[in-house]
Amino acid sequence: MPSDDPFSLSAKRILITGASSGIGRQCAIEMARAGATVWILGRHEGRLQETLSALNGTGHQSKSLELTEVSPLADFVEQLKADGLTFSGTIHAAGISTTMPLKNSGPEKMDHFFQTNVRAALELSRLMVAKGRMEKPSGIVFLTSVMASLGESGKPLYSMSKGALLSASRSMAVELARKHIRVNCISPGVVETPMSQQAVYSQSSDARQHIESLHPLGLGRPEDVAHACRYLLSDAGRWITGADFKVDGGYSAR
């Protein structure tokens, strides 16, 4: 039975990509904690099972899937249609990051970043809408980055891909409003995840201190982003679309 709490996700089904670790995993945990039935996608079956074991409630499902491969993605959505499954929300947390100067950013690397960070998210969204798998009302959340709208040395590929996703989301928000589908972005600053622990700045104490100094409230935790996702996908966020939520500890305010 739906809850009177506008922040509850009870009776909602949420699809989450990149749920095998980091922010995606924490989003799955938070959505389940809020009462949603969660479907999680990721490359690594073993890690997806670890995420499943951390979820409250029952009925959650996982699917090991390479999102950049078009045919398996289409087959997945067709199976959802065959099973009569619809979703109240999607969270696109899958993505890659790097620090790489422009001179090393050749066409192959550009294509790889675009396919992973942009095309996969847009194609899954397109299929879900085209096949009628999004409920009315429902919400789509893309995890972008402060680098989508701010500049930093060594970030042209990452900024390119996240900026493209942010721009696309605004046009999608206008187009899909008539279908009662909200489309928003969350742009985190640096969040402490397994991915960030492999970043260049994490290999040097001085570099890490510099990154921390750019965030007035310090570095973020995955739950900081997950809480924002919960808000946007809950009934409390029913009048929000086309927004870019900066969850960045004050990074963009400097």
Salt bridges, closest charged atoms under 4 A:
GLU30 OE1 - ARG33 NH1 3.18
GLU30 OE1 - HIS227 NE2 3.57
GLU30 OE2 - ARG230 NH1 3.04
GLU50 OE1 - ARG25 NH2 3.30
GLU66 OE1 - ARG43 NE 2.72
GLU78 OE2 - LYS131 NZ 2.88
GLU123 OE2 - ARG126 NH2 2.80
GLU192 OE1 - ARG208 NH2 2.53
GLU212 OE2 - ARG208 NE 3.12
GLU223 OE2 - ARG221 NE 2.99
ASP235 OD1 - LYS12 NZ 3.26
ASP244 OD2 - LYS246 NZ 2.84
